[in-house]
Amino acid sequence: MKTVLVFNRNGLGDAPESLQQTLAVKYLSLAAQSEEKPAQIVFYANGVKLVCEGSLVLQWLKLLEAAGVELIVCSTCLEYFGLTDKVRVGKVGGMPGILAALQAAEKVISL
């Protein structure tokens, strides 16, 4: 089943930012070690901060990408936050790529 994960926050859930990031580290570390991986992970809004320099989840995202998971990062959001030169993992694209990933997914999980 083609699953797409969506990160639109700088972490997981609606909680204080430090807890969001702690939860994201736990979730992505488990996902990286799992047999069943998502086909794609999309990042937009504050979620783009997860793929940038200094992110606590970079090592797990790199492992997921190396395992064949496509990471799609919103270029408009990166520009908005001034992070275009801070991206350390993933493929920078636009909303058309994110839309295509979501439309082709059999299951979308918004984190």
Biopython code that builds the backbone (N, CA, C, O; Angstrom):
import numpy as np
from Bio.PDB.StructureBuilder import StructureBuilder

atoms = [
    (1, "MET", "N", (0.837, -1.176, 0.000)),
    (1, "MET", "CA", (0.000, 0.000, 0.000)),
    (1, "MET", "C", (0.884, 1.242, 0.000)),
    (1, "MET", "O", (1.809, 1.350, 0.805)),
    (2, "LYS", "N", (0.603, 2.172, -0.896)),
    (2, "LYS", "CA", (1.393, 3.397, -0.992)),
    (2, "LYS", "C", (0.912, 4.399, 0.062)),
    (2, "LYS", "O", (-0.164, 4.987, -0.048)),
    (3, "THR", "N", (1.751, 4.568, 1.085)),
    (3, "THR", "CA", (1.438, 5.482, 2.183)),
    (3, "THR", "C", (2.295, 6.733, 2.071)),
    (3, "THR", "O", (3.492, 6.659, 1.790)),
    (4, "VAL", "N", (1.666, 7.883, 2.294)),
    (4, "VAL", "CA", (2.368, 9.171, 2.310)),
    (4, "VAL", "C", (2.175, 9.788, 3.685)),
    (4, "VAL", "O", (1.050, 9.911, 4.170)),
    (5, "LEU", "N", (3.285, 10.175, 4.309)),
    (5, "LEU", "CA", (3.239, 10.897, 5.578)),
    (5, "LEU", "C", (3.308, 12.391, 5.302)),
    (5, "LEU", "O", (4.007, 12.825, 4.387)),
    (6, "VAL", "N", (2.590, 13.172, 6.086)),
    (6, "VAL", "CA", (2.578, 14.626, 5.932)),
    (6, "VAL", "C", (3.042, 15.283, 7.227)),
    (6, "VAL", "O", (2.469, 15.061, 8.294)),
    (7, "PHE", "N", (4.080, 16.088, 7.114)),
    (7, "PHE", "CA", (4.542, 16.899, 8.238)),
    (7, "PHE", "C", (4.291, 18.362, 7.887)),
    (7, "PHE", "O", (4.887, 18.888, 6.947)),
    (8, "ASN", "N", (3.408, 19.020, 8.644)),
    (8, "ASN", "CA", (3.182, 20.447, 8.426)),
    (8, "ASN", "C", (3.490, 21.254, 9.691)),
    (8, "ASN", "O", (3.192, 22.445, 9.782)),
    (9, "ARG", "N", (4.095, 20.567, 10.657)),
    (9, "ARG", "CA", (4.573, 21.214, 11.877)),
    (9, "ARG", "C", (6.048, 20.865, 12.051)),
    (9, "ARG", "O", (6.556, 19.938, 11.421)),
    (10, "ASN", "N", (6.715, 21.605, 12.899)),
    (10, "ASN", "CA", (8.127, 21.326, 13.207)),
    (10, "ASN", "C", (8.178, 20.257, 14.295)),
    (10, "ASN", "O", (8.796, 20.443, 15.343)),
    (11, "GLY", "N", (7.523, 19.146, 14.026)),
    (11, "GLY", "CA", (7.431, 18.054, 14.974)),
    (11, "GLY", "C", (6.136, 17.300, 14.760)),
    (11, "GLY", "O", (5.577, 17.294, 13.663)),
    (12, "LEU", "N", (5.669, 16.666, 15.818)),
    (12, "LEU", "CA", (4.491, 15.809, 15.740)),
    (12, "LEU", "C", (3.408, 16.311, 16.686)),
    (12, "LEU", "O", (3.671, 16.557, 17.864)),
    (13, "GLY", "N", (2.205, 16.460, 16.177)),
    (13, "GLY", "CA", (1.056, 16.792, 17.011)),
    (13, "GLY", "C", (0.959, 18.250, 17.392)),
    (13, "GLY", "O", (1.774, 19.083, 16.996)),
    (14, "ASP", "N", (-0.077, 18.530, 18.183)),
    (14, "ASP", "CA", (-0.353, 19.887, 18.646)),
    (14, "ASP", "C", (0.042, 19.957, 20.116)),
    (14, "ASP", "O", (-0.773, 19.725, 21.008)),
    (15, "ALA", "N", (1.313, 20.283, 20.347)),
    (15, "ALA", "CA", (1.881, 20.309, 21.692)),
    (15, "ALA", "C", (2.981, 21.355, 21.715)),
    (15, "ALA", "O", (3.298, 21.935, 20.677)),
    (16, "PRO", "N", (3.571, 21.608, 22.877)),
    (16, "PRO", "CA", (4.721, 22.513, 22.900)),
    (16, "PRO", "C", (5.798, 22.001, 21.936)),
    (16, "PRO", "O", (5.950, 20.793, 21.752)),
    (17, "GLU", "N", (6.536, 22.921, 21.328)),
    (17, "GLU", "CA", (7.485, 22.557, 20.271)),
    (17, "GLU", "C", (8.510, 21.513, 20.708)),
    (17, "GLU", "O", (8.863, 20.636, 19.919)),
    (18, "SER", "N", (8.990, 21.588, 21.938)),
    (18, "SER", "CA", (9.980, 20.597, 22.385)),
    (18, "SER", "C", (9.374, 19.198, 22.433)),
    (18, "SER", "O", (10.050, 18.225, 22.097)),
    (19, "LEU", "N", (8.121, 19.081, 22.843)),
    (19, "LEU", "CA", (7.448, 17.782, 22.853)),
    (19, "LEU", "C", (7.172, 17.309, 21.423)),
    (19, "LEU", "O", (7.320, 16.125, 21.120)),
    (20, "GLN", "N", (6.771, 18.230, 20.549)),
    (20, "GLN", "CA", (6.555, 17.879, 19.132)),
    (20, "GLN", "C", (7.815, 17.266, 18.542)),
    (20, "GLN", "O", (7.744, 16.256, 17.842)),
    (21, "GLN", "N", (8.963, 17.862, 18.816)),
    (21, "GLN", "CA", (10.219, 17.374, 18.251)),
    (21, "GLN", "C", (10.628, 16.040, 18.869)),
    (21, "GLN", "O", (11.133, 15.164, 18.167)),
    (22, "THR", "N", (10.417, 15.876, 20.170)),
    (22, "THR", "CA", (10.708, 14.603, 20.823)),
    (22, "THR", "C", (9.873, 13.490, 20.207)),
    (22, "THR", "O", (10.381, 12.400, 19.942)),
    (23, "LEU", "N", (8.595, 13.764, 19.981)),
    (23, "LEU", "CA", (7.708, 12.769, 19.374)),
    (23, "LEU", "C", (8.122, 12.460, 17.938)),
    (23, "LEU", "O", (8.053, 11.309, 17.506)),
    (24, "ALA", "N", (8.550, 13.473, 17.202)),
    (24, "ALA", "CA", (8.994, 13.257, 15.818)),
    (24, "ALA", "C", (10.235, 12.374, 15.780)),
    (24, "ALA", "O", (10.349, 11.504, 14.916)),
    (25, "VAL", "N", (11.162, 12.587, 16.704)),
    (25, "VAL", "CA", (12.365, 11.759, 16.769)),
    (25, "VAL", "C", (11.965, 10.308, 17.018)),
    (25, "VAL", "O", (12.455, 9.403, 16.343)),
    (26, "LYS", "N", (11.083, 10.087, 17.976)),
    (26, "LYS", "CA", (10.658, 8.715, 18.286)),
    (26, "LYS", "C", (9.950, 8.083, 17.100)),
    (26, "LYS", "O", (10.240, 6.943, 16.737)),
    (27, "TYR", "N", (9.030, 8.811, 16.497)),
    (27, "TYR", "CA", (8.252, 8.271, 15.382)),
    (27, "TYR", "C", (9.149, 7.929, 14.192)),
    (27, "TYR", "O", (9.074, 6.828, 13.645)),
    (28, "LEU", "N", (9.988, 8.873, 13.799)),
    (28, "LEU", "CA", (10.823, 8.659, 12.615)),
    (28, "LEU", "C", (11.915, 7.620, 12.849)),
    (28, "LEU", "O", (12.307, 6.917, 11.917)),
    (29, "SER", "N", (12.411, 7.514, 14.080)),
    (29, "SER", "CA", (13.392, 6.466, 14.355)),
    (29, "SER", "C", (12.741, 5.094, 14.231)),
    (29, "SER", "O", (13.348, 4.165, 13.698)),
    (30, "LEU", "N", (11.525, 4.965, 14.712)),
    (30, "LEU", "CA", (10.801, 3.695, 14.572)),
    (30, "LEU", "C", (10.461, 3.420, 13.107)),
    (30, "LEU", "O", (10.563, 2.282, 12.648)),
    (31, "ALA", "N", (10.063, 4.445, 12.384)),
    (31, "ALA", "CA", (9.734, 4.276, 10.961)),
    (31, "ALA", "C", (10.967, 3.847, 10.171)),
    (31, "ALA", "O", (10.869, 3.013, 9.270)),
    (32, "ALA", "N", (12.123, 4.410, 10.501)),
    (32, "ALA", "CA", (13.361, 4.066, 9.795)),
    (32, "ALA", "C", (13.766, 2.622, 10.050)),
    (32, "ALA", "O", (14.389, 1.990, 9.197)),
    (33, "GLN", "N", (13.419, 2.103, 11.210)),
    (33, "GLN", "CA", (13.782, 0.738, 11.580)),
    (33, "GLN", "C", (12.696, -0.285, 11.218)),
    (33, "GLN", "O", (12.905, -1.492, 11.342)),
    (34, "SER", "N", (11.556, 0.202, 10.777)),
    (34, "SER", "CA", (10.434, -0.668, 10.453)),
    (34, "SER", "C", (10.613, -1.343, 9.098)),
    (34, "SER", "O", (11.237, -0.788, 8.193)),
    (35, "GLU", "N", (10.066, -2.530, 8.970)),
    (35, "GLU", "CA", (10.078, -3.237, 7.681)),
    (35, "GLU", "C", (9.232, -2.490, 6.656)),
    (35, "GLU", "O", (9.613, -2.364, 5.493)),
    (36, "GLU", "N", (8.084, -2.001, 7.101)),
    (36, "GLU", "CA", (7.139, -1.318, 6.206)),
    (36, "GLU", "C", (7.343, 0.187, 6.311)),
    (36, "GLU", "O", (7.045, 0.805, 7.333)),
    (37, "LYS", "N", (7.856, 0.757, 5.231)),
    (37, "LYS", "CA", (8.147, 2.191, 5.216)),
    (37, "LYS", "C", (7.145, 2.923, 4.320)),
    (37, "LYS", "O", (6.571, 2.323, 3.411)),
    (38, "PRO", "N", (6.934, 4.212, 4.573)),
    (38, "PRO", "CA", (6.079, 4.980, 3.674)),
    (38, "PRO", "C", (6.751, 5.135, 2.313)),
    (38, "PRO", "O", (7.975, 5.050, 2.206)),
    (39, "ALA", "N", (5.957, 5.360, 1.285)),
    (39, "ALA", "CA", (6.518, 5.598, -0.046)),
    (39, "ALA", "C", (7.125, 6.997, -0.117)),
    (39, "ALA", "O", (8.176, 7.208, -0.722)),
    (40, "GLN", "N", (6.440, 7.943, 0.514)),
    (40, "GLN", "CA", (6.875, 9.336, 0.459)),
    (40, "GLN", "C", (6.557, 10.026, 1.778)),
    (40, "GLN", "O", (5.655, 9.622, 2.511)),
    (41, "ILE", "N", (7.316, 11.070, 2.060)),
    (41, "ILE", "CA", (7.022, 11.966, 3.176)),
    (41, "ILE", "C", (7.063, 13.376, 2.601)),
    (41, "ILE", "O", (8.036, 13.758, 1.950)),
    (42, "VAL", "N", (6.008, 14.147, 2.840)),
    (42, "VAL", "CA", (5.969, 15.527, 2.345)),
    (42, "VAL", "C", (6.071, 16.483, 3.528)),
    (42, "VAL", "O", (5.555, 16.223, 4.615)),
    (43, "PHE", "N", (6.750, 17.587, 3.282)),
    (43, "PHE", "CA", (6.996, 18.598, 4.305)),
    (43, "PHE", "C", (6.547, 19.952, 3.762)),
    (43, "PHE", "O", (7.000, 20.385, 2.702)),
    (44, "TYR", "N", (5.661, 20.611, 4.489)),
    (44, "TYR", "CA", (5.275, 21.974, 4.119)),
    (44, "TYR", "C", (4.968, 22.770, 5.379)),
    (44, "TYR", "O", (4.948, 22.214, 6.477)),
    (45, "ALA", "N", (4.731, 24.063, 5.228)),
    (45, "ALA", "CA", (4.557, 24.988, 6.351)),
    (45, "ALA", "C", (5.749, 24.817, 7.301)),
    (45, "ALA", "O", (6.882, 24.704, 6.834)),
    (46, "ASN", "N", (5.526, 24.796, 8.611)),
    (46, "ASN", "CA", (6.626, 24.651, 9.567)),
    (46, "ASN", "C", (7.329, 23.306, 9.467)),
    (46, "ASN", "O", (8.435, 23.145, 9.982)),
    (47, "GLY", "N", (6.706, 22.347, 8.816)),
    (47, "GLY", "CA", (7.307, 21.024, 8.656)),
    (47, "GLY", "C", (8.614, 21.038, 7.891)),
    (47, "GLY", "O", (9.431, 20.133, 8.059)),
    (48, "VAL", "N", (8.835, 22.051, 7.050)),
    (48, "VAL", "CA", (10.092, 22.109, 6.287)),
    (48, "VAL", "C", (11.306, 22.256, 7.197)),
    (48, "VAL", "O", (12.423, 21.927, 6.800)),
    (49, "LYS", "N", (11.096, 22.743, 8.398)),
    (49, "LYS", "CA", (12.216, 22.924, 9.331)),
    (49, "LYS", "C", (12.825, 21.578, 9.728)),
    (49, "LYS", "O", (13.977, 21.525, 10.158)),
    (50, "LEU", "N", (12.068, 20.503, 9.590)),
    (50, "LEU", "CA", (12.561, 19.177, 9.956)),
    (50, "LEU", "C", (13.674, 18.681, 9.034)),
    (50, "LEU", "O", (14.478, 17.844, 9.443)),
    (51, "VAL", "N", (13.734, 19.179, 7.808)),
    (51, "VAL", "CA", (14.747, 18.719, 6.846)),
    (51, "VAL", "C", (15.958, 19.645, 6.802)),
    (51, "VAL", "O", (16.856, 19.458, 5.981)),
    (52, "CYS", "N", (15.981, 20.627, 7.669)),
    (52, "CYS", "CA", (17.029, 21.647, 7.617)),
    (52, "CYS", "C", (18.089, 21.446, 8.700)),
    (52, "CYS", "O", (17.887, 20.752, 9.697)),
    (53, "GLU", "N", (19.211, 22.083, 8.452)),
    (53, "GLU", "CA", (20.343, 22.078, 9.376)),
    (53, "GLU", "C", (19.866, 22.312, 10.807)),
    (53, "GLU", "O", (19.087, 23.228, 11.072)),
    (54, "GLY", "N", (20.344, 21.473, 11.724)),
    (54, "GLY", "CA", (19.989, 21.625, 13.129)),
    (54, "GLY", "C", (18.789, 20.804, 13.575)),
    (54, "GLY", "O", (18.506, 20.720, 14.770)),
    (55, "SER", "N", (18.086, 20.201, 12.634)),
    (55, "SER", "CA", (16.910, 19.394, 12.977)),
    (55, "SER", "C", (17.335, 18.145, 13.747)),
    (55, "SER", "O", (18.357, 17.528, 13.446)),
    (56, "LEU", "N", (16.532, 17.790, 14.741)),
    (56, "LEU", "CA", (16.813, 16.607, 15.548)),
    (56, "LEU", "C", (16.510, 15.299, 14.829)),
    (56, "LEU", "O", (16.903, 14.230, 15.297)),
    (57, "VAL", "N", (15.816, 15.371, 13.696)),
    (57, "VAL", "CA", (15.404, 14.140, 12.993)),
    (57, "VAL", "C", (16.199, 13.877, 11.715)),
    (57, "VAL", "O", (15.874, 12.949, 10.975)),
    (58, "LEU", "N", (17.219, 14.663, 11.443)),
    (58, "LEU", "CA", (17.969, 14.518, 10.189)),
    (58, "LEU", "C", (18.518, 13.105, 9.986)),
    (58, "LEU", "O", (18.407, 12.561, 8.887)),
    (59, "GLN", "N", (19.099, 12.507, 11.006)),
    (59, "GLN", "CA", (19.697, 11.188, 10.835)),
    (59, "GLN", "C", (18.645, 10.159, 10.433)),
    (59, "GLN", "O", (18.925, 9.267, 9.633)),
    (60, "TRP", "N", (17.441, 10.277, 10.981)),
    (60, "TRP", "CA", (16.383, 9.317, 10.656)),
    (60, "TRP", "C", (15.836, 9.571, 9.260)),
    (60, "TRP", "O", (15.524, 8.631, 8.529)),
    (61, "LEU", "N", (15.719, 10.840, 8.891)),
    (61, "LEU", "CA", (15.258, 11.153, 7.538)),
    (61, "LEU", "C", (16.265, 10.679, 6.495)),
    (61, "LEU", "O", (15.878, 10.189, 5.435)),
    (62, "LYS", "N", (17.547, 10.822, 6.790)),
    (62, "LYS", "CA", (18.580, 10.347, 5.863)),
    (62, "LYS", "C", (18.505, 8.828, 5.697)),
    (62, "LYS", "O", (18.667, 8.317, 4.589)),
    (63, "LEU", "N", (18.262, 8.111, 6.789)),
    (63, "LEU", "CA", (18.113, 6.655, 6.707)),
    (63, "LEU", "C", (16.880, 6.265, 5.883)),
    (63, "LEU", "O", (16.932, 5.338, 5.076)),
    (64, "LEU", "N", (15.789, 6.974, 6.094)),
    (64, "LEU", "CA", (14.571, 6.700, 5.321)),
    (64, "LEU", "C", (14.802, 6.975, 3.838)),
    (64, "LEU", "O", (14.388, 6.189, 2.986)),
    (65, "GLU", "N", (15.457, 8.080, 3.533)),
    (65, "GLU", "CA", (15.737, 8.417, 2.140)),
    (65, "GLU", "C", (16.649, 7.361, 1.510)),
    (65, "GLU", "O", (16.436, 6.960, 0.366)),
    (66, "ALA", "N", (17.649, 6.919, 2.242)),
    (66, "ALA", "CA", (18.565, 5.884, 1.739)),
    (66, "ALA", "C", (17.840, 4.561, 1.501)),
    (66, "ALA", "O", (18.258, 3.753, 0.671)),
    (67, "ALA", "N", (16.752, 4.351, 2.239)),
    (67, "ALA", "CA", (15.960, 3.127, 2.088)),
    (67, "ALA", "C", (14.921, 3.240, 0.967)),
    (67, "ALA", "O", (14.134, 2.319, 0.750)),
    (68, "GLY", "N", (14.923, 4.382, 0.253)),
    (68, "GLY", "CA", (14.029, 4.543, -0.886)),
    (68, "GLY", "C", (12.799, 5.385, -0.652)),
    (68, "GLY", "O", (11.965, 5.512, -1.548)),
    (69, "VAL", "N", (12.659, 5.968, 0.536)),
    (69, "VAL", "CA", (11.521, 6.842, 0.816)),
    (69, "VAL", "C", (11.800, 8.206, 0.192)),
    (69, "VAL", "O", (12.836, 8.818, 0.455)),
    (70, "GLU", "N", (10.873, 8.676, -0.633)),
    (70, "GLU", "CA", (11.035, 9.988, -1.269)),
    (70, "GLU", "C", (10.581, 11.077, -0.306)),
    (70, "GLU", "O", (9.467, 11.032, 0.216)),
    (71, "LEU", "N", (11.453, 12.059, -0.075)),
    (71, "LEU", "CA", (11.143, 13.185, 0.800)),
    (71, "LEU", "C", (10.926, 14.413, -0.072)),
    (71, "LEU", "O", (11.838, 14.847, -0.776)),
    (72, "ILE", "N", (9.732, 14.967, -0.028)),
    (72, "ILE", "CA", (9.371, 16.115, -0.865)),
    (72, "ILE", "C", (9.191, 17.341, 0.026)),
    (72, "ILE", "O", (8.392, 17.326, 0.962)),
    (73, "VAL", "N", (9.942, 18.404, -0.272)),
    (73, "VAL", "CA", (9.984, 19.594, 0.569)),
    (73, "VAL", "C", (9.455, 20.796, -0.213)),
    (73, "VAL", "O", (9.873, 21.033, -1.346)),
    (74, "CYS", "N", (8.551, 21.543, 0.379)),
    (74, "CYS", "CA", (7.924, 22.697, -0.276)),
    (74, "CYS", "C", (8.906, 23.864, -0.427)),
    (74, "CYS", "O", (9.397, 24.410, 0.561)),
    (75, "SER", "N", (9.179, 24.229, -1.664)),
    (75, "SER", "CA", (10.115, 25.330, -1.932)),
    (75, "SER", "C", (9.552, 26.677, -1.476)),
    (75, "SER", "O", (10.303, 27.521, -0.988)),
    (76, "THR", "N", (8.258, 26.888, -1.628)),
    (76, "THR", "CA", (7.631, 28.148, -1.208)),
    (76, "THR", "C", (7.800, 28.352, 0.292)),
    (76, "THR", "O", (8.084, 29.460, 0.747)),
    (77, "CYS", "N", (7.624, 27.282, 1.052)),
    (77, "CYS", "CA", (7.759, 27.356, 2.512)),
    (77, "CYS", "C", (9.207, 27.618, 2.917)),
    (77, "CYS", "O", (9.471, 28.407, 3.824)),
    (78, "LEU", "N", (10.142, 26.953, 2.238)),
    (78, "LEU", "CA", (11.560, 27.192, 2.519)),
    (78, "LEU", "C", (11.919, 28.647, 2.274)),
    (78, "LEU", "O", (12.619, 29.264, 3.077)),
    (79, "GLU", "N", (11.443, 29.192, 1.168)),
    (79, "GLU", "CA", (11.709, 30.602, 0.849)),
    (79, "GLU", "C", (11.094, 31.518, 1.897)),
    (79, "GLU", "O", (11.721, 32.487, 2.325)),
    (80, "TYR", "N", (9.882, 31.217, 2.304)),
    (80, "TYR", "CA", (9.179, 32.039, 3.301)),
    (80, "TYR", "C", (9.982, 32.136, 4.602)),
    (80, "TYR", "O", (10.107, 33.213, 5.184)),
    (81, "PHE", "N", (10.523, 31.005, 5.049)),
    (81, "PHE", "CA", (11.275, 30.969, 6.298)),
    (81, "PHE", "C", (12.758, 31.295, 6.110)),
    (81, "PHE", "O", (13.507, 31.321, 7.087)),
    (82, "GLY", "N", (13.192, 31.542, 4.877)),
    (82, "GLY", "CA", (14.603, 31.839, 4.619)),
    (82, "GLY", "C", (15.507, 30.645, 4.856)),
    (82, "GLY", "O", (16.632, 30.802, 5.332)),
    (83, "LEU", "N", (15.026, 29.453, 4.530)),
    (83, "LEU", "CA", (15.762, 28.222, 4.809)),
    (83, "LEU", "C", (16.264, 27.492, 3.565)),
    (83, "LEU", "O", (16.759, 26.370, 3.673)),
    (84, "THR", "N", (16.149, 28.093, 2.416)),
    (84, "THR", "CA", (16.495, 27.411, 1.171)),
    (84, "THR", "C", (17.912, 26.834, 1.192)),
    (84, "THR", "O", (18.137, 25.737, 0.681)),
    (85, "ASP", "N", (18.848, 27.547, 1.766)),
    (85, "ASP", "CA", (20.240, 27.068, 1.798)),
    (85, "ASP", "C", (20.547, 26.186, 3.007)),
    (85, "ASP", "O", (21.695, 25.783, 3.195)),
    (86, "LYS", "N", (19.545, 25.879, 3.825)),
    (86, "LYS", "CA", (19.741, 25.066, 5.033)),
    (86, "LYS", "C", (19.244, 23.629, 4.880)),
    (86, "LYS", "O", (19.365, 22.835, 5.813)),
    (87, "VAL", "N", (18.688, 23.283, 3.719)),
    (87, "VAL", "CA", (18.145, 21.935, 3.498)),
    (87, "VAL", "C", (19.279, 20.917, 3.504)),
    (87, "VAL", "O", (20.292, 21.102, 2.828)),
    (88, "ARG", "N", (19.106, 19.841, 4.268)),
    (88, "ARG", "CA", (20.143, 18.812, 4.385)),
    (88, "ARG", "C", (19.683, 17.436, 3.906)),
    (88, "ARG", "O", (20.489, 16.509, 3.824)),
    (89, "VAL", "N", (18.414, 17.297, 3.593)),
    (89, "VAL", "CA", (17.888, 16.022, 3.124)),
    (89, "VAL", "C", (16.607, 16.285, 2.343)),
    (89, "VAL", "O", (15.903, 17.261, 2.602)),
    (90, "GLY", "N", (16.311, 15.410, 1.387)),
    (90, "GLY", "CA", (15.070, 15.526, 0.630)),
    (90, "GLY", "C", (15.232, 16.227, -0.701)),
    (90, "GLY", "O", (16.305, 16.714, -1.058)),
    (91, "LYS", "N", (14.126, 16.258, -1.419)),
    (91, "LYS", "CA", (14.078, 16.872, -2.740)),
    (91, "LYS", "C", (13.169, 18.093, -2.652)),
    (91, "LYS", "O", (11.988, 17.987, -2.321)),
    (92, "VAL", "N", (13.746, 19.253, -2.955)),
    (92, "VAL", "CA", (12.966, 20.486, -2.923)),
    (92, "VAL", "C", (12.098, 20.542, -4.167)),
    (92, "VAL", "O", (12.584, 20.412, -5.291)),
    (93, "GLY", "N", (10.816, 20.737, -3.949)),
    (93, "GLY", "CA", (9.859, 20.832, -5.042)),
    (93, "GLY", "C", (8.765, 21.801, -4.656)),
    (93, "GLY", "O", (8.829, 22.462, -3.619)),
    (94, "GLY", "N", (7.782, 21.871, -5.492)),
    (94, "GLY", "CA", (6.690, 22.788, -5.228)),
    (94, "GLY", "C", (5.422, 22.060, -4.833)),
    (94, "GLY", "O", (5.406, 20.841, -4.661)),
    (95, "MET", "N", (4.381, 22.823, -4.696)),
    (95, "MET", "CA", (3.091, 22.269, -4.336)),
    (95, "MET", "C", (2.569, 21.279, -5.378)),
    (95, "MET", "O", (1.853, 20.350, -5.004)),
    (96, "PRO", "N", (2.894, 21.431, -6.675)),
    (96, "PRO", "CA", (2.446, 20.417, -7.627)),
    (96, "PRO", "C", (2.953, 19.010, -7.285)),
    (96, "PRO", "O", (2.215, 18.037, -7.438)),
    (97, "GLY", "N", (4.197, 18.896, -6.826)),
    (97, "GLY", "CA", (4.744, 17.596, -6.438)),
    (97, "GLY", "C", (4.072, 17.045, -5.200)),
    (97, "GLY", "O", (3.828, 15.843, -5.099)),
    (98, "ILE", "N", (3.774, 17.920, -4.261)),
    (98, "ILE", "CA", (3.083, 17.503, -3.039)),
    (98, "ILE", "C", (1.665, 17.053, -3.384)),
    (98, "ILE", "O", (1.200, 16.026, -2.890)),
    (99, "LEU", "N", (0.986, 17.814, -4.223)),
    (99, "LEU", "CA", (-0.366, 17.451, -4.645)),
    (99, "LEU", "C", (-0.372, 16.103, -5.360)),
    (99, "LEU", "O", (-1.234, 15.265, -5.095)),
    (100, "ALA", "N", (0.569, 15.893, -6.249)),
    (100, "ALA", "CA", (0.646, 14.626, -6.988)),
    (100, "ALA", "C", (0.877, 13.460, -6.036)),
    (100, "ALA", "O", (0.263, 12.404, -6.193)),
    (101, "ALA", "N", (1.751, 13.636, -5.053)),
    (101, "ALA", "CA", (2.018, 12.568, -4.082)),
    (101, "ALA", "C", (0.767, 12.226, -3.288)),
    (101, "ALA", "O", (0.462, 11.053, -3.073)),
    (102, "LEU", "N", (0.051, 13.242, -2.858)),
    (102, "LEU", "CA", (-1.156, 13.006, -2.072)),
    (102, "LEU", "C", (-2.260, 12.357, -2.900)),
    (102, "LEU", "O", (-2.974, 11.482, -2.409)),
    (103, "GLN", "N", (-2.401, 12.780, -4.147)),
    (103, "GLN", "CA", (-3.436, 12.211, -5.007)),
    (103, "GLN", "C", (-3.149, 10.757, -5.378)),
    (103, "GLN", "O", (-4.078, 9.970, -5.558)),
    (104, "ALA", "N", (-1.883, 10.399, -5.491)),
    (104, "ALA", "CA", (-1.525, 9.034, -5.885)),
    (104, "ALA", "C", (-1.472, 8.080, -4.691)),
    (104, "ALA", "O", (-1.364, 6.867, -4.871)),
    (105, "ALA", "N", (-1.546, 8.612, -3.490)),
    (105, "ALA", "CA", (-1.434, 7.786, -2.284)),
    (105, "ALA", "C", (-2.691, 6.939, -2.072)),
    (105, "ALA", "O", (-3.810, 7.353, -2.374)),
    (106, "GLU", "N", (-2.461, 5.749, -1.546)),
    (106, "GLU", "CA", (-3.570, 4.921, -1.112)),
    (106, "GLU", "C", (-3.971, 5.278, 0.314)),
    (106, "GLU", "O", (-5.122, 5.108, 0.717)),
    (107, "LYS", "N", (-2.990, 5.780, 1.068)),
    (107, "LYS", "CA", (-3.240, 6.193, 2.458)),
    (107, "LYS", "C", (-2.372, 7.401, 2.756)),
    (107, "LYS", "O", (-1.181, 7.409, 2.446)),
    (108, "VAL", "N", (-2.971, 8.432, 3.364)),
    (108, "VAL", "CA", (-2.252, 9.635, 3.774)),
    (108, "VAL", "C", (-2.379, 9.761, 5.284)),
    (108, "VAL", "O", (-3.476, 9.714, 5.840)),
    (109, "ILE", "N", (-1.235, 9.923, 5.934)),
    (109, "ILE", "CA", (-1.213, 10.104, 7.388)),
    (109, "ILE", "C", (-0.645, 11.478, 7.683)),
    (109, "ILE", "O", (0.516, 11.758, 7.384)),
    (110, "SER", "N", (-1.464, 12.330, 8.270)),
    (110, "SER", "CA", (-1.019, 13.676, 8.629)),
    (110, "SER", "C", (-0.556, 13.666, 10.066)),
    (110, "SER", "O", (-1.311, 13.334, 10.980)),
    (111, "LEU", "N", (0.705, 14.037, 10.252)),
    (111, "LEU", "CA", (1.285, 14.002, 11.586)),
    (111, "LEU", "C", (1.408, 15.416, 12.121)),
    (111, "LEU", "O", (1.878, 15.613, 13.242)),
]
sb = StructureBuilder()
sb.init_structure("model")
sb.init_model(0)
sb.init_chain("A")
sb.init_seg("    ")
for serial, (resi, resn, name, xyz) in enumerate(atoms, 1):
    if name == "N":
        sb.init_residue(resn, " ", resi, " ")
    sb.init_atom(name, np.array(xyz, "f"), 0.0, 1.0, " ", f" {name:<3s}", serial, name[0])
structure = sb.get_structure()
